[in-house]
Amino acid sequence: MIRRVGERALLVETGSLAASHRLDARLRLLTDVEEIVPGPETVLVVGGRAEQLIPLIEQLDHAPLHDAGGETVEIPVVYDGADLADVAALAGISVDEVIARHTGSKFVAGWLGFAPGFAYLVGLDSSLHVSRLDRPRTAVPAGAVAIAGAYSAVYPAASPGGWRLLGHTTLSVWDVTSDSPALLRPGTRVRMVAA
């Protein structure tokens, strides 16, 4: 279903994250589109006048793309996070096993939200699905690698946050001076590597 959002945007209900990623990849080939914001089951499309975008979207082939994106970003992680031992206790496994399962997870950047460059990484090993903190921290440093629920993330900048901290990386995932500020765009495969 396609819904109008004002005069210049459309919200396309895709029904799944995989379909959102496929549509996002195809929309990026169009010249009439100014901004694309994929979500778990939707894609927001901005550009020109909405009625001009509808036929373009309806004509897109929604078949799977072969190796859409194809990019894998390796993130070096020092596993020294304040919540690492707590996560191990909650999961009923050792700290070493938490690290092994986190680095063994096959992550994909699902969508961006919360803060610029904050990618919700799907694919976290189910044994590590732990709740957020009861009381969020007032400050989480940039580069903190964390988990909450079924997701992992790298904090792109210092901010408050309630995710459980496993470690940190020196890799910058958000650079406003870059042509593409977000390193982890929707659909990007991500591999955590113990540093």
Rosetta silent file (secondary structure, phi, psi, omega in degrees, C-alpha in Angstrom):
SEQUENCE: MIRRVGERALLVETGSLAASHRLDARLRLLTDVEEIVPGPETVLVVGGRAEQLIPLIEQLDHAPLHDAGGETVEIPVVYDGADLADVAALAGISVDEVIARHTGSKFVAGWLGFAPGFAYLVGLDSSLHVSRLDRPRTAVPAGAVAIAGAYSAVYPAASPGGWRLLGHTTLSVWDVTSDSPALLRPGTRVRMVAA
SCORE:     score description
SCORE:     0.000 S_00000001
   1 L     0.000  141.277  178.711    0.000    0.000    0.000 S_00000001
   2 E  -115.746  126.296  179.732    1.205    3.509   -0.813 S_00000001
   3 E  -117.655  140.687  175.708    0.117    6.425    1.383 S_00000001
   4 E   -77.032  141.364  175.047    0.656   10.113    0.712 S_00000001
   5 E  -128.088   90.985 -175.443    2.616   12.081    3.299 S_00000001
   6 L    72.493 -161.099 -176.815    2.091   15.725    2.439 S_00000001
   7 L   -87.682  -18.015 -171.515    2.617   16.952   -1.118 S_00000001
   8 L  -119.950    7.673 -175.495    6.156   15.669   -1.643 S_00000001
   9 E  -140.833  157.633  177.545    6.379   12.297    0.071 S_00000001
  10 E  -133.170  146.623  172.613    4.961    8.792    0.081 S_00000001
  11 E  -113.267  115.026 -178.485    5.012    6.044    2.680 S_00000001
  12 E   -98.826  120.507  176.768    5.223    2.615    1.046 S_00000001
  13 E   -85.385  114.811 -174.489    4.141   -0.287    3.255 S_00000001
  14 L   -96.853  -26.739  179.489    6.426   -3.175    2.311 S_00000001
  15 L    89.336  -13.981  178.379    5.442   -5.758    4.923 S_00000001
  16 L  -160.819  158.866  177.892    8.993   -6.849    5.764 S_00000001
  17 H   -64.500  -41.408  179.667   12.518   -5.599    6.347 S_00000001
  18 H   -60.691  -41.990  178.980   13.839   -7.565    3.352 S_00000001
  19 H   -67.434  -36.331  176.665   11.245   -5.944    1.082 S_00000001
  20 H   -62.140  -42.160  179.397   12.132   -2.506    2.494 S_00000001
  21 H   -65.658  -40.603  178.999   15.805   -3.118    1.665 S_00000001
  22 H   -64.135  -45.588 -179.329   14.973   -4.260   -1.882 S_00000001
  23 H   -64.750  -42.025  177.812   12.749   -1.234   -2.504 S_00000001
  24 H   -56.692  -46.955 -179.395   15.363    1.106   -1.011 S_00000001
  25 H   -61.927  -41.035 -179.192   18.039   -0.277   -3.359 S_00000001
  26 H   -71.896  -38.863  179.635   15.809    0.120   -6.405 S_00000001
  27 H   -63.807  -30.473 -179.045   14.635    3.629   -5.460 S_00000001
  28 L   -68.355  -11.013  176.147   18.243    4.784   -5.226 S_00000001
  29 L   -85.875  -12.003 -177.719   18.489    4.193   -8.987 S_00000001
  30 L   -88.233  143.520 -179.418   15.787    6.803   -9.684 S_00000001
  31 L   -88.549  -17.328 -176.995   16.701   10.418  -10.330 S_00000001
  32 L   -84.024    2.457 -175.361   13.359   11.886   -9.191 S_00000001
  33 L  -104.067  128.870 -179.269   13.880   10.837   -5.568 S_00000001
  34 L   -94.075  -37.837 -177.604   15.457   13.260   -3.074 S_00000001
  35 E  -148.191  142.522  179.324   15.392   11.205    0.124 S_00000001
  36 E  -131.542  128.160 -179.385   14.669    7.580    1.059 S_00000001
  37 E  -127.413   93.328  178.803   14.104    6.435    4.642 S_00000001
  38 E   -76.402  147.812  175.872   13.653    2.654    4.943 S_00000001
  39 L  -131.169 -174.774 -177.081   12.145    1.175    8.078 S_00000001
  40 L   -58.518  -36.747 -178.775   11.310   -2.334    9.297 S_00000001
  41 L  -140.277   18.606 -179.684    8.141   -2.580    7.169 S_00000001
  42 E  -146.133  162.536  170.458    7.938    0.763    5.365 S_00000001
  43 E  -137.275  123.952  174.815    9.918    3.071    3.105 S_00000001
  44 E   -91.354  128.945 -177.525    9.413    6.849    3.150 S_00000001
  45 E  -122.697  126.134 -178.963   10.129    8.398   -0.249 S_00000001
  46 E  -120.946  136.392  175.278   10.542   12.157   -0.733 S_00000001
  47 L   160.431  138.217  176.686   10.919   13.980   -4.017 S_00000001
  48 L    52.788 -135.255  175.567    9.160   16.205   -6.508 S_00000001
  49 L  -109.458  139.262 -173.650    5.426   15.821   -6.245 S_00000001
  50 H   -54.176  -41.007 -176.870    4.000   12.673   -4.697 S_00000001
  51 H   -65.093  -23.381  176.319    1.701   11.893   -7.629 S_00000001
  52 H   -77.017  -24.967 -179.450    4.730   11.752   -9.932 S_00000001
  53 H   -81.550  -28.422 -175.020    6.426    9.153   -7.713 S_00000001
  54 H   -56.097  -51.685  179.909    3.472    6.755   -7.479 S_00000001
  55 H   -62.286  -33.896  178.765    3.765    5.337  -11.019 S_00000001
  56 H   -63.934  -44.146 -179.586    7.549    4.997  -10.632 S_00000001
  57 H   -68.086  -41.749 -178.916    7.171    2.995   -7.412 S_00000001
  58 H   -65.234  -26.573 -179.358    4.373    0.858   -8.807 S_00000001
  59 H   -83.906  -13.011 -177.845    6.527   -0.057  -11.830 S_00000001
  60 L   -64.663  139.069  175.636    9.482   -1.197   -9.728 S_00000001
  61 L   -80.444  119.237 -177.421   10.214   -4.893   -9.877 S_00000001
  62 L   -90.353   12.350  176.556   10.058   -6.140   -6.284 S_00000001
  63 L   -65.611  153.768 -179.045   11.920   -9.378   -7.052 S_00000001
  64 L   -58.567  138.846  173.732   15.021   -9.935   -4.914 S_00000001
  65 L   -79.075  145.876  175.689   18.113   -8.118   -6.027 S_00000001
  66 L   -77.281  115.774  177.624   21.171  -10.271   -6.561 S_00000001
  67 L    52.492   51.620 -179.458   23.536   -9.452   -3.689 S_00000001
  68 L   -54.582  123.316 -178.539   21.826   -6.126   -2.931 S_00000001
  69 L    81.984  -60.671  177.259   24.496   -3.835   -1.581 S_00000001
  70 L    70.029   -6.579 -173.160   27.023   -6.655   -1.301 S_00000001
  71 L   -86.496  136.924  171.598   29.021   -4.628    1.190 S_00000001
  72 E  -122.467  127.081  177.976   30.263   -6.038    4.497 S_00000001
  73 E  -104.821  125.977  175.184   31.692   -3.674    7.095 S_00000001
  74 E   -93.665  129.997 -179.516   33.990   -5.150    9.733 S_00000001
  75 E  -114.052  112.805  177.060   33.857   -3.401   13.081 S_00000001
  76 E   -74.087  127.046 -175.823   36.825   -3.984   15.423 S_00000001
  77 E  -123.231  128.907  168.807   35.494   -4.216   18.987 S_00000001
  78 E   -91.806  114.228 -176.358   37.362   -4.110   22.284 S_00000001
  79 L   -84.893   84.982 -178.516   35.079   -6.124   24.547 S_00000001
  80 L  -136.344   23.871 -173.619   35.438   -4.154   27.780 S_00000001
  81 L   -67.888  150.734 -177.521   31.886   -2.852   28.219 S_00000001
  82 L   -61.464  -23.875 -176.074   30.387   -2.007   31.598 S_00000001
  83 L  -107.121    6.574 -175.359   27.544   -4.500   31.063 S_00000001
  84 H   -58.460  -47.273 -179.834   29.488   -7.416   29.592 S_00000001
  85 H   -66.704  -37.094  178.457   29.474   -9.501   32.794 S_00000001
  86 H   -65.493  -40.014  177.969   25.790   -8.717   33.413 S_00000001
  87 H   -62.812  -42.631  178.229   24.877   -9.851   29.899 S_00000001
  88 H   -59.715  -44.082 -179.524   26.777  -13.099   30.480 S_00000001
  89 H   -65.355  -43.784  179.429   24.882  -13.653   33.746 S_00000001
  90 H   -62.850  -37.220 -178.550   21.512  -12.854   32.134 S_00000001
  91 H   -83.454  -13.596 -179.379   22.249  -15.212   29.234 S_00000001
  92 L    72.215   31.965 -179.994   23.602  -17.931   31.540 S_00000001
  93 L  -135.511  172.567 -179.913   26.898  -18.169   29.641 S_00000001
  94 L   -78.691  163.487  175.434   30.504  -17.042   30.128 S_00000001
  95 H   -59.626  -42.410  179.041   31.871  -13.655   29.076 S_00000001
  96 H   -60.219  -37.056  179.588   33.999  -15.430   26.455 S_00000001
  97 H   -71.608  -34.639  174.479   30.861  -17.075   25.059 S_00000001
  98 H   -58.528  -47.739 -179.417   29.056  -13.697   24.893 S_00000001
  99 H   -62.149  -44.654 -179.508   31.956  -12.372   22.822 S_00000001
 100 H   -62.362  -40.146 -179.067   31.980  -15.485   20.607 S_00000001
 101 H   -75.058  -32.243  176.867   28.240  -15.255   19.979 S_00000001
 102 H   -69.540  -46.183  179.735   28.344  -11.516   19.323 S_00000001
 103 H   -70.798  -22.683  178.783   31.227  -11.830   16.851 S_00000001
 104 H   -86.296   -7.862  179.407   29.535  -14.881   15.315 S_00000001
 105 L   -72.446  141.337  178.111   26.258  -13.063   14.670 S_00000001
 106 L   -98.208   93.693 -174.751   25.500  -12.222   11.031 S_00000001
 107 E   -85.787  149.172  170.176   24.345   -8.639   11.311 S_00000001
 108 E  -134.423  134.148  175.430   22.542   -6.524    8.742 S_00000001
 109 E   -68.198  112.780 -176.860   21.832   -2.817    9.235 S_00000001
 110 E   -76.998  -55.189 -178.590   18.044   -2.835    9.378 S_00000001
 111 E  -162.491  166.889  178.103   17.264    0.869    9.555 S_00000001
 112 E  -105.208  143.276  178.556   18.568    4.109   11.052 S_00000001
 113 L  -173.286 -176.542  178.919   16.889    5.834   13.963 S_00000001
 114 L    69.297  -53.590 -179.609   17.225    7.298   17.474 S_00000001
 115 L  -151.093  155.607  177.814   20.182    9.470   16.380 S_00000001
 116 L   -54.953  126.567  178.062   21.914   10.285   13.070 S_00000001
 117 L    84.235   -0.529  179.804   23.943    7.245   12.010 S_00000001
 118 L   -82.289  104.919 -178.072   22.473    4.938   14.693 S_00000001
 119 E   -96.042  126.538  173.138   21.899    1.685   12.790 S_00000001
 120 E   -79.595  112.461 -177.229   19.688   -0.993   14.296 S_00000001
 121 E   -93.150  117.835  177.544   21.627   -4.178   13.527 S_00000001
 122 E   -93.645  157.561  179.020   19.430   -7.248   13.123 S_00000001
 123 L   108.506    9.254  179.778   20.754  -10.806   13.341 S_00000001
 124 L   -64.688  134.308  176.126   21.894  -10.903   16.978 S_00000001
 125 L   -49.347  131.090 -173.216   22.295  -14.450   18.326 S_00000001
 126 H   -62.490  -23.903  178.625   19.035  -15.179   20.166 S_00000001
 127 H   -68.598  -16.798 -179.228   20.845  -16.179   23.366 S_00000001
 128 H   -99.602    9.809  178.279   21.951  -12.534   23.694 S_00000001
 129 L   -74.862   94.281 -179.855   18.442  -11.042   23.502 S_00000001
 130 E  -118.552  157.645 -177.435   18.447   -9.180   26.816 S_00000001
 131 L   -72.397  162.552  172.413   16.355   -6.254   27.964 S_00000001
 132 L   -65.748  168.361  175.583   17.445   -2.653   28.018 S_00000001
 133 L   -65.291  147.888  176.192   18.698   -1.211   31.289 S_00000001
 134 L   -64.467  -36.791  178.199   16.004   -0.334   33.833 S_00000001
 135 L  -124.920  111.574  179.906   17.535    3.144   34.124 S_00000001
 136 L   -60.160  151.248  174.571   19.228    4.550   30.997 S_00000001
 137 E   -74.985  148.634  176.714   22.641    6.126   31.320 S_00000001
 138 E   -78.582  -19.836  179.350   22.798    9.897   30.934 S_00000001
 139 E  -146.822  124.498  172.751   25.919    9.544   28.785 S_00000001
 140 E  -119.357  129.339 -176.371   27.129    6.753   26.499 S_00000001
 141 L   -72.156  153.529  173.455   30.369    7.495   24.622 S_00000001
 142 L   -58.367  139.264  178.803   30.649    7.540   20.841 S_00000001
 143 L    90.527   -3.515  177.974   31.773    4.157   19.558 S_00000001
 144 E   -64.804  134.579  177.641   30.095    2.165   22.331 S_00000001
 145 E  -104.060  125.323 -170.303   28.985   -1.260   21.044 S_00000001
 146 E  -140.735  166.976  174.922   25.765   -2.341   22.697 S_00000001
 147 E  -134.942  153.654  173.901   22.815   -4.715   22.606 S_00000001
 148 E  -162.200  128.782 -178.047   19.146   -4.462   23.578 S_00000001
 149 E    59.051 -130.171 -177.544   16.380   -6.904   22.766 S_00000001
 150 L   -92.894   11.585 -171.403   17.052   -8.478   19.380 S_00000001
 151 E  -122.037  156.820  168.864   19.418   -5.718   18.209 S_00000001
 152 E  -124.163  162.876 -179.867   23.013   -4.574   18.399 S_00000001
 153 E  -161.470  163.109  170.143   24.329   -1.097   17.589 S_00000001
 154 E  -118.142  121.548  178.969   27.306    1.217   17.614 S_00000001
 155 L   -67.219  120.422 -176.691   26.592    4.609   19.185 S_00000001
 156 L   -75.188  -22.886 -179.174   27.582    7.144   16.508 S_00000001
 157 L  -151.166  163.076  176.274   27.997   10.018   18.989 S_00000001
 158 L   -63.313  134.158 -178.594   27.915   10.564   22.722 S_00000001
 159 E  -165.390  166.838  169.448   24.322   10.479   23.916 S_00000001
 160 E   -66.226  159.436  178.525   22.062    9.138   26.631 S_00000001
 161 E  -175.446  149.746 -178.300   21.189    5.472   26.179 S_00000001
 162 L  -114.735   10.852  179.331   19.695    2.422   27.798 S_00000001
 163 L   -80.647  157.384 -178.563   21.352   -0.355   25.798 S_00000001
 164 E   -85.432  125.611 -173.034   23.741   -2.783   27.488 S_00000001
 165 E   -85.204  121.018  177.012   27.375   -1.969   26.695 S_00000001
 166 E   -96.293  -29.014 -176.525   29.558   -4.854   25.493 S_00000001
 167 E   178.627 -156.822  179.352   32.580   -2.848   24.380 S_00000001
 168 E  -148.670  160.938  175.290   33.755   -0.067   22.126 S_00000001
 169 L  -132.280  153.005  174.607   35.207    0.602   18.689 S_00000001
 170 L   -94.787   -4.091  178.457   37.352    3.404   17.326 S_00000001
 171 L   -70.411  127.166  179.036   35.700    3.039   13.910 S_00000001
 172 L   -83.090  124.004  179.590   33.579    6.101   13.156 S_00000001
 173 L  -100.608   -1.015  178.967   30.094    5.164   11.960 S_00000001
 174 E  -143.442  120.910 -178.816   28.943    8.777   11.446 S_00000001
 175 L  -137.601  103.150 -176.099   30.947   11.468    9.604 S_00000001
 176 L   -66.016  -16.385  179.752   29.107   14.666    8.669 S_00000001
 177 L   -84.886   -8.989 -178.015   31.963   15.690    6.344 S_00000001
 178 L   -84.552  152.898  174.842   31.484   12.604    4.164 S_00000001
 179 L   -62.298  -31.354  176.150   29.296   12.477    1.031 S_00000001
 180 L  -123.374   88.136 -171.275   27.584    9.508    2.710 S_00000001
 181 L   -57.921  -35.790 -177.777   27.707   10.364    6.460 S_00000001
 182 E   -87.409  118.485  177.139   26.327    7.033    7.729 S_00000001
 183 L   -66.843  -39.028 -175.982   28.809    4.175    7.380 S_00000001
 184 L  -102.563   91.130  177.776   26.089    1.605    8.130 S_00000001
 185 L   -89.321  155.931  179.468   23.263    2.165    5.671 S_00000001
 186 L   -51.252  132.152 -179.629   20.186   -0.081    5.578 S_00000001
 187 L    96.403  -13.862  179.643   21.060   -3.422    4.001 S_00000001
 188 L   -70.237  130.895  174.540   24.778   -3.238    4.849 S_00000001
 189 E   -80.438  143.955 -175.697   26.129   -6.484    6.269 S_00000001
 190 E  -132.396  136.313  175.525   28.157   -6.055    9.460 S_00000001
 191 E  -126.779  124.992  175.724   30.664   -8.325   11.166 S_00000001
 192 E   -84.132  135.313 -178.602   31.983   -7.632   14.649 S_00000001
 193 E  -126.442  123.400  178.925   35.643   -8.590   15.117 S_00000001
 194 E   -64.198  126.205 -178.106   37.256   -8.877   18.561 S_00000001
 195 L  -103.367    0.000    0.000   40.185   -6.447   18.688 S_00000001
